[in-house]
Amino acid sequence: DTGVSQNPRHKITKRGQNVTFRCDPISEHNRLYWYRQTLGQGPEFLTYFQNEAQLEKSRLLSDRFSAERPKGSFSTLEIQRTEQGDSAMYLCASSFGVRTGELFFGEGSRLTVL
Amino acid sequence: QKEVEQDPGPLSVPEGAIVSLNCTYSNSAFQYFMWYRQYSRKGPELLMYTYSSGNKEDGRFTAQVDKSSKYISLFIRDSQPSDSATYLCAMSARSNYQLIWGAGTKLIIKP
């Protein structure tokens, strides 16, 4: 049983560049979440998919952020025109069933914007 | 004021001690309470999941919810150096609602 896989694990980019992260959830999980976490803080919700449908997106999320889950399997999170404030750990989680809080997280993709 | 408050620590205790980690919250609608453990540079891992008030035990871990005081606790018995991590509480009002997270408490178990 493979867990949630995220790539790349670490991305260093210059301000203004675009970056894309990929998440492969646990295969039988129909729900997929993206969170952002900065040092000393809990995860901050970004967006949520059930199968291929994006059901919720944080109101705090800039329009530079976009996420897709084209076939209800893997998902991508793209950040356009990156800013230094985007530097963070981007976490993907998946779940199955009604227990909303039972999330399985990947190891995260760390973004450093110079 | 944040909806969920958690002391950031660090909390440093000797190996074998009983550890108590706590969160307070302000929203009386919260019914689902979780504790996650996060090792450095890793994703969070679910430890305990409880619904409403009461206690739940799993091995060396006990989760306690006191809804009247809006206070939840995680107890770790016979603490081990491998328990050194950041412990995050999370909660939600209803199933399928988004989680509200605490900022995490860093725990250090000294050998």
Interface residues (C-beta under 8 A of the other chain):
Chain A: V4 G40 Q41 G42 P43 E44 F45 Y48 E56 L91 A93 V98 R99 T100 G101 E102 L103 F104 F105 G106 E107 G108 R110
Chain B: V4 Q6 P8 Y32 F33 M34 R41 K42 G43 P44 E45 L46 Y49 L88 A90 M91 S92 R94 S95 N96 Y97 Q98 L99 W101 G102 A103 G104
